[in-house]
Amino acid sequence: MKALKRPNVFIRFILISSFLYALLYIVYQFIVKKYTYYDQNFIGLIINSSDFLLNFLGFKTYKVLQDRDMQVIGIDGANGVWVGSNCNAITLFALFSVFIIAYPGNQKHKFWYIPIGIIIIHLLNIFRVLALAMISFYRPDLLEFNHTYTFTFIIYGVIFLLWLIWINKFSEKSILIHE
């Protein structure tokens, strides 16, 4: 039977992670996204990386990078996929980072685990854009479903898995104990 080891650890985690995520979300939405082009440059990086991989796989592609609100990558002959600020995974980097920061653990481990997790999420997001471009080419009727459900499940599942690895391998305190 599983029971909470120390409820205050879990409550502390919920409070700290909620506060930090809200703070980072506000900074992102009202400063980074509104007043800088970092957001769009990062989308350009995702599109260029996906474009490189699609070309490597033998596809002829097109991309639109110059528009602040709409950047597109596609395979010739298809509509392509729009990559907006909600698709660049920056908020997911923040979510993952907050989960690790808010949960107890050795600070030294946090300094390497967070960047590795962000890199994994970023590479997964590039794969997602690449796969959606291929779906748009081969099966455009499945694009919306895969964008909304399949890849959302995969990316959030990986974030959750990375957090579980943190808890079980690198954290000082576990939420659950076995009796």
Secondary structure, DSSP 8 states (H G I E B T S, - for coil): -EEES-HHHHHHHHHHHHHHHHHHHHHIIIIIHHH-SHHHHHHHHHHHHHHHHHHHTT--EEEE-S-SS-EEEEETTS--EEE-GGGS-HHHHHHHHHHHHHS---HHHHHHHHHHHHHHHHHHHHHHHHHHHHHHHH-GGGHHHIIIIIHHHHHHHHHHHHHHHIIIII-SS-SEEE-
